């Protein structure tokens, strides 16, 4: 799973927001598809070598390589979703994800139940999801634009340069929580880290909810910037940010009230002494969600330098603050480190966006 996540992070190359906000059509859909093929191939080669070096046995290597093929299909279809979203056909994406969910469930569970083999289960999942891409996603996206890959060295290099800093920034953003958690694991041990993970994982719903709210608006925000200018764009940016903050705050309050009881119900009484950490985990996740929104807006504005600066600052702050805060506040120190790292970074990003759009 961890290798699969590494693969997806590299292969996606943080290009979706850039693609959807490319209203001036600096790059064609064929160019984006070609670039995705290139990133998938490079990521697969890199991680296949890494896997052979670290894997304990041949069976593990084979199963993981099949899983990487599954992730390759998943990352490829993301570039098709970018074409769909840019043309206002989010319904294609919704139908595709529903079909992929069914394909994943059926493709994994039936082979596992009949053979008891994880290898066959992963293979079944990969085959059915790839079939969904070939039979549904590609035909539907072809209705909207030409998506046959066009490999032009100049275009590939320009895309690689344009999205390099956002990719590094995204890596920094997604590492903020990992660094704080790893610090806690070193200080407190794996058992308490596991308890923290059990408490904090449901909080990711907040982050997913924020992405669900604003992701469909990325293309529309880019159109406002292109057609109406920066001041109108700033007003839309602030409206969306206010909506995210209000809904996330309400969700945090509600989940804080009922979350402790739900955690005890799911994980048992052993987790009860630690449920007071949950509201702070929710607050930390909310701050991450807002930072990710700020990041996407900076991509729309093509301000990658600010993006890399604020996310690098947040990551360095998380690493620097984790140990003293965890030593002082135990498990809650993880959440405080995240908050103290992310909130200033998000504020700097907000000020930069407002300043850039007001000038």
Secondary structure, DSSP 4 states (H G I P E B T S, - for coil): -HHHHHHHHHHHTT-HHHHHT-TT-SS-HHHHHHHHHHHHHHHHHHHHHHHHHH-SSHHHHHHHHHHHHHHHHHHHHHHHHHHHHHTT-HHHHHHHHHHHHHHHHHHHHHHHHHH--HHHHHHHHHHHHHHHIIIIIHHHHHTTS--S----HHHHHHHHHHHHHHHHHHHHHHHHHHHHHHHHHHHH-HHHHHHHHHHHHTTHHHHHHHHHHHGGGHHHHHHHHHHH-HHHHHHHHHHHHHHHHHHHHHHHHHHHHHHHHHHHHHH-GGGGGGGGGHHHHHHHHHHHHHHHHHHHHHHHTT-HHHHHHHHHHHHHHHHHHHHHHHHHHTTHHHHHHHHHHHHHHHHHHHHHHHHHHH-
